[in-house]
Amino acid sequence: MNEAPTKPAVIRMYAAREEIYPREAKGRYASLRWACVWITQLVFYGLPWMNWNGRQAVLFDLGARKFYIFGMVLWPQDFIYLAALLIVAAYLLFLVTAIAGRVWCGFACPQTVYTEIFMWIERKIEGARSARIRLDRQPWTADKLARKTAKHLAWGAVALFTGFSFVAYFAPVRSLLSNIGDFALGPWEWFWIFFYAFATYGNAGWLREQVCKYMCPYARFQSAMFDKDTLIVTYDQERGEPRGALSPKNATQAAKEKGDCIDCNMCVQVCPTGIDIRKGLQYECIGCAACVDACNGVMDKIDLPRGLIRYSTDNAMDNKWSAKRIGQRILRTRVMIYTGLLVLIVAGFGTALALRTPLKVDVIRDRGSMGREVGDGQIENVYRLQIMNTAEEGHTFRIKVSGLDSVRLATPDQTVLDGASTRAVPVRVQVDRGAAAKGSNQIEFEITAVDDPSLTVREKAVFIVPK
């Protein structure tokens, strides 16, 4: 007797996204998350409008190759400071992650911040979680169309203002606004406004948790920075299990022996990535603690202690440590190493900025004239001094040359530079015949601010005497 052929198993490499409808969470951590939203966005949206010494306080002028950061002006030659700043940010991220896991992701990451803003708009227009689910499942009506249109228009307005604010860091914000009103904005400004707006609209309005789960690399290597003393959002299995519905007062003894978890699924409903924290730590968890707020609210309603879901560590859960003992374990070897390195780098960075001389000079010798004899038997070399005044104030600079007997300038010894400007100053240097050996001779230029002698730079050069 022939058996019917067995159908081969189908393994799908791609699963369609299931829409997540996060419930609004209220509590200590939700308030902290909104405080981060307000602080970060007041800074982001507000900085371009702040003035400093008659100019925009923070402006990265790529055309002029100048970065204005309050009272400091950085040039391409100051790229080392940007590298140091990135190193500081990386070590700070390592330190925070070693102590409190993905707390950056859950409270201050731009993806979290803008998703929070977009979900607030969604709730105001479409209603709470259950209302949004019903609205999406019902057929298209005039009311549904109006609500969806209003939501996307509001999202678009926030996204466009975000794109405008982003470009305002690279172009003066007031001229940018004026050019938009006069339809005189350049193509690149339009491109970046719409590009950043589209990215904000897509990431915060549509992709949301997909960015955290699949696009952000941080979720993939976070475990390398965790250890058993890292604070993470944790479900207390021993206290919560076996979970079950809330038992009435006259329930049987078996029903009363259930754990504190009443399986209400509130922790799942408020999770922005749609995970169940009761299954243990998962890479999708961004550490926002929305489930902590939700669970604490449920515990308050049924007169049980808070903390069934809480920030804790693996060692604390295994050994039943107190909050004091958890705090003592913060200062462990890994954290101390990160802290020490961070302090050293910040100290070096701060010292370099404090000692930074706002005067830079490059000496370029005229290669078209290796050295020539001029009238009265003088040997002359021609140079170009590229003087860069990175300070906010203008200065008059005096130029001196030394290193050889009878060496002197045959051109004016002073030049004026405005603040945050650069100038190429041609100079001719002369030496008496016989005062220098034939071939290459070392000389030194000294450039000093007349009104501030401490502002001095010395640069070596080569003086050529023809053979």
C-alpha positions in Angstrom: 0.0 0.0 0.0 1.5 3.3 -1.1 1.6 6.1 1.4 0.8 9.6 0.4 3.9 11.8 -0.2 4.8 14.0 2.7 4.8 17.7 1.9 8.2 19.3 2.5 8.5 21.7 5.4 8.6 25.4 4.4 11.0 27.6 6.4 10.3 31.2 5.8 13.3 33.4 6.0 11.2 36.5 6.4 8.3 37.1 8.7 5.9 39.9 8.0 5.9 42.6 10.6 3.1 42.5 13.2 1.8 45.9 14.1 2.5 46.9 17.7 0.1 49.2 19.5 1.9 50.3 22.7 -0.3 51.3 25.6 0.5 54.5 27.3 2.6 53.9 30.5 2.4 56.2 33.5 4.8 56.3 36.3 8.2 57.3 37.5 10.1 56.1 34.4 7.6 57.5 32.0 8.0 60.9 33.6 11.8 60.6 33.4 11.5 59.6 29.7 9.4 62.7 29.0 11.8 64.9 30.9 14.5 63.6 28.5 12.3 64.3 25.5 11.8 67.9 26.7 15.5 68.5 27.5 16.9 67.0 24.3 14.4 68.7 22.0 14.7 72.1 23.7 18.5 71.8 23.1 18.1 70.5 19.6 15.5 73.0 18.4 16.7 75.9 20.5 20.5 76.0 19.9 20.3 77.4 16.3 18.3 80.4 17.6 20.8 81.3 20.3 23.3 84.1 19.6 26.8 84.5 20.9 29.0 87.6 20.2 26.6 88.7 17.5 26.5 85.4 15.6 24.8 82.0 15.9 26.1 80.2 18.9 26.5 76.8 17.3 27.1 76.8 13.5 29.0 74.3 11.4 29.8 76.5 8.4 31.0 73.9 5.9 31.4 76.4 3.1 33.8 78.6 5.1 35.2 75.5 6.8 34.6 76.9 10.3 32.8 75.4 13.3 31.4 77.9 15.7 30.7 76.5 19.1 29.8 79.3 21.5 33.1 81.2 22.1 35.3 78.7 20.2 36.0 78.6 16.5 37.3 75.3 15.1 39.0 74.8 11.7 39.8 71.7 9.7 43.2 71.7 11.4 41.3 71.1 14.7 39.9 67.8 13.6 41.8 66.1 16.4 39.4 67.7 18.9 36.4 66.1 17.0 38.2 62.7 17.2 38.8 63.2 20.9 35.1 64.1 21.4 34.0 60.9 19.6 36.3 58.9 21.9 34.9 60.5 25.0 31.3 59.7 23.7 32.3 56.1 23.1 33.8 55.6 26.5 30.9 57.3 28.2 28.5 54.9 26.3 30.6 51.9 27.5 30.5 53.2 31.1 26.8 53.9 31.1 26.1 50.5 29.5 28.3 48.6 32.0 26.4 50.2 34.9 22.8 50.4 33.6 22.5 48.5 30.3 20.6 50.2 27.5 19.4 53.1 29.5 20.6 55.5 26.7 18.3 53.6 24.2 15.3 53.7 26.5 15.5 57.4 27.5 17.6 59.6 25.3 18.3 58.0 22.0 16.8 60.1 19.1 14.9 57.1 17.8 13.2 56.7 21.2 12.6 60.5 21.7 10.9 61.0 18.3 9.0 57.8 18.5 7.6 59.0 21.9 6.6 62.3 20.3 5.0 60.6 17.3 3.1 58.1 19.5 1.8 61.0 21.7 0.4 62.7 18.5 -1.1 59.3 17.5 -2.8 58.9 20.8 -4.2 62.4 20.7 -5.7 62.0 17.3 -6.6 58.3 17.1 -7.2 57.6 20.8 -5.9 55.0 23.2 -4.5 51.6 22.3 -7.9 49.8 22.0 -9.3 52.7 19.9 -6.3 52.5 17.5 -6.7 48.8 17.1 -10.4 49.2 16.3 -9.7 52.1 13.9 -7.2 50.1 11.9 -9.5 47.0 11.7 -12.6 48.9 10.6 -13.2 49.7 6.9 -12.4 53.1 5.5 -14.9 55.7 6.5 -14.8 59.5 6.5 -13.9 59.6 10.2 -11.0 57.1 9.7 -9.7 59.0 6.7 -9.9 62.3 8.6 -8.1 60.9 11.6 -5.3 59.2 9.5 -4.9 62.4 7.4 -4.6 64.6 10.5 -2.1 62.2 12.1 0.2 62.1 9.1 0.0 65.9 8.6 1.0 66.4 12.2 3.8 63.9 11.8 4.9 65.7 8.6 4.9 69.1 10.3 7.1 67.8 13.2 9.4 66.0 10.7 9.8 69.1 8.5 10.6 71.3 11.5 13.1 68.7 12.6 14.7 68.8 9.2 14.8 72.6 9.2 16.4 72.6 12.6 19.0 70.1 11.5 20.0 72.2 8.4 20.0 75.3 10.7 23.2 73.9 12.3 24.9 74.2 8.9 23.4 77.4 7.6 22.5 80.6 9.6 19.0 79.9 10.8 17.6 83.4 10.2 18.8 83.6 6.6 17.6 80.1 6.2 14.1 81.0 7.4 14.1 84.2 5.2 15.2 82.2 2.1 12.4 79.7 2.6 9.9 82.5 2.8 11.2 84.1 -0.3 11.6 80.7 -2.1 15.3 81.5 -2.5 16.7 78.4 -0.8 19.4 76.5 -2.6 18.9 72.9 -3.8 21.2 71.4 -1.2 19.3 73.0 1.7 16.0 71.8 0.3 17.5 68.3 -0.2 18.7 68.0 3.4 15.6 69.4 5.0 13.4 66.9 3.1 15.9 64.1 3.6 16.1 64.5 7.3 12.4 65.1 7.6 11.7 61.9 5.6 14.1 59.9 7.8 12.4 61.3 11.0 8.9 60.6 9.6 9.8 57.1 8.4 11.8 56.0 11.5 9.6 57.4 14.2 6.2 57.1 12.4 6.5 53.8 10.5 9.6 51.7 11.4 9.7 52.4 15.1 10.8 49.2 16.8 12.2 47.9 13.5 15.0 50.4 13.8 16.0 49.2 17.3 15.6 45.5 16.4 17.2 45.3 13.0 18.9 48.6 12.0 20.7 49.7 15.1 24.0 47.7 15.7 24.0 48.6 19.4 21.4 45.9 20.2 23.7 43.3 18.7 26.9 43.9 20.6 25.4 45.2 23.9 25.9 41.8 25.5 29.7 42.3 25.2 29.4 45.2 27.6 27.0 43.5 30.1 28.0 41.4 33.1 26.1 39.9 36.0 26.3 43.2 37.9 24.8 45.3 35.1 21.4 46.9 35.9 18.8 45.6 33.5 15.0 45.4 33.5 14.3 42.1 35.2 11.3 40.0 36.0 11.4 38.3 39.5 10.6 34.7 38.5 10.7 33.4 42.0 8.1 35.9 43.2 5.9 36.0 40.1 5.6 32.3 39.2 3.4 30.4 38.8 1.4 33.2 37.3 -2.3 33.1 37.0 -5.4 35.2 37.2 -6.2 37.1 40.4 -7.8 34.8 42.9 -11.0 35.9 44.8 -10.8 36.0 48.5 -12.8 32.8 48.9 -10.6 30.9 46.4 -9.2 27.5 47.2 -5.8 27.1 48.8 -4.2 25.9 45.5 -5.4 29.1 43.8 -4.0 31.2 46.6 -0.5 29.6 46.2 0.0 31.3 42.8 2.7 33.9 42.3 2.2 37.6 42.3 2.0 37.8 38.5 -1.7 37.9 37.6 -0.9 37.4 33.9 -2.6 40.7 32.9 -0.1 41.2 30.0 0.2 44.9 30.8 4.0 44.7 30.6 3.6 43.4 27.1 1.0 46.0 26.0 3.2 48.9 27.0 6.4 47.6 25.5 7.4 49.7 22.5 9.2 46.7 20.9 6.4 44.2 21.8 8.4 41.7 23.9 7.4 39.8 27.0 10.0 40.7 29.7 8.9 37.7 31.7 10.8 35.5 29.2 14.1 37.0 30.3 16.5 39.5 28.9 16.1 39.9 25.1 18.2 41.9 22.6 15.0 43.8 21.6 14.6 45.2 25.1 15.7 48.9 25.0 15.6 49.3 28.8 12.8 52.0 28.8 11.2 50.5 31.9 7.7 51.1 30.6 6.9 47.5 31.8 8.2 48.5 35.3 5.7 51.4 35.5 2.8 49.2 34.2 3.5 46.4 36.6 4.0 48.7 39.6 0.6 50.3 38.7 -1.0 46.8 38.7 0.6 45.9 42.0 -0.7 49.1 43.6 -4.2 48.2 42.5 -4.1 44.7 44.0 -2.3 45.7 47.2 0.9 43.8 46.5 4.5 45.2 46.8 6.0 46.9 43.9 9.1 45.6 42.1 7.8 42.4 40.5 9.5 43.9 37.4 12.3 46.2 38.3 15.8 47.4 37.5 18.1 44.8 39.0 21.1 42.6 38.2 21.6 38.9 37.7 23.7 38.6 40.8 21.2 40.5 42.8 18.3 38.2 41.7 20.3 35.0 42.3 21.6 36.1 45.7 18.7 38.2 46.8 20.8 41.3 47.4 19.5 44.5 48.8 19.6 47.8 47.0 22.6 48.8 49.1 24.5 45.7 48.0 23.6 46.4 44.4 24.9 49.9 44.7 28.2 48.7 46.2 28.8 46.4 43.2 28.6 49.4 40.8 32.2 50.3 41.6 33.6 47.0 40.2 36.8 46.5 38.1 35.2 47.1 34.7 33.5 50.3 35.8 36.6 51.6 37.4 38.6 51.0 34.3 36.1 52.7 32.1 35.8 55.6 34.6 39.6 56.0 34.8 40.1 56.0 31.1 37.2 58.5 30.6 38.6 60.8 33.3 42.1 60.7 31.6 40.7 61.4 28.2 38.4 64.2 29.3 41.3 65.7 31.3 43.5 65.6 28.3 40.8 66.9 26.0 40.0 69.8 28.4 43.7 70.7 28.9 44.3 70.7 25.1 41.4 73.0 24.6 42.5 75.3 27.4 46.0 75.5 26.1 44.9 75.8 22.5 46.5 78.8 20.8 44.0 80.6 18.6 46.8 81.4 16.1 48.1 79.1 13.5 50.8 79.7 10.9 52.0 77.7 7.9 55.2 78.8 6.2 55.3 78.1 2.4 58.5 79.0 0.5 58.2 80.2 -3.0 59.5 77.2 -5.0 59.7 79.3 -8.2 62.5 81.2 -6.7 65.0 79.0 -4.8 67.1 82.0 -3.7 68.2 84.9 -5.7 70.7 87.8 -5.6 69.1 91.3 -5.5 70.6 94.8 -5.5 73.4 95.8 -3.1 74.6 92.1 -3.0 71.6 90.8 -0.9 70.4 87.2 -1.0 66.7 87.0 -1.0 64.1 84.3 -0.4 60.3 84.7 -0.9 57.8 83.0 1.5 54.1 83.0 2.0 52.9 83.0 5.6 49.4 81.5 5.9 48.2 83.1 9.1 45.0 81.9 10.7 43.4 83.8 13.5 40.9 81.4 15.1 39.9 83.8 17.9 36.7 85.8 17.9 38.6 89.1 18.1 40.7 90.8 15.5 44.4 91.4 16.1 47.4 93.2 14.5 50.3 90.7 14.2 54.0 91.6 14.1 56.3 89.4 12.0 59.9 88.8 13.0 62.6 86.6 11.4 65.8 85.2 13.1 68.4 82.5 12.8 71.0 84.1 10.6 73.3 87.2 11.0 71.9 90.2 9.3 68.6 88.4 8.4 65.7 90.8 8.0 62.3 91.4 6.4 62.2 93.4 3.2 58.4 93.7 3.5 56.1 95.3 6.1 56.4 93.5 9.4 52.8 94.0 10.5 49.5 92.6 9.2 45.9 92.9 10.5 43.5 89.9 10.7 39.8 90.0 11.7 38.4 87.5 14.1 38.0 83.9 12.7 39.8 84.7 9.5 42.8 83.7 7.5 45.2 85.5 5.3 48.2 84.7 3.1 50.9 87.2 3.7 53.8 87.3 1.2 57.2 88.2 2.8 60.7 88.7 1.4 63.6 87.8 3.6 67.1 89.1 2.8 70.6 88.2 4.1 73.9 90.0 3.4 76.2 88.1 1.0 78.6 85.9 3.0 76.5 86.0 6.2 75.1 82.5 5.5 76.6 79.3 4.2 75.8 78.2 0.7 72.9 75.8 0.5 70.1 75.4 3.1 70.1 77.4 6.3 67.6 77.3 9.2 65.6 80.4 10.0 62.6 81.0 12.3 59.6 83.2 11.9 57.9 84.6 15.0 54.3 86.0 14.7 53.0 87.9 17.7 49.8 89.8 18.4 50.7 93.4 19.2 48.0 93.8 21.8 48.6 90.3 23.3 52.2 89.2 23.5 51.2 85.8 24.9 49.6 85.1 21.5 52.8 84.0 19.8 53.7 81.3 17.3 57.1 80.3 16.0 57.6 78.4 12.8 60.9 77.1 11.3 61.8 77.5 7.6 64.7 77.0 5.2 66.7 79.9 3.7 68.5 79.0 0.4 71.8 80.6 -0.6 72.7 79.8 -4.2 75.9 77.9 -4.7 
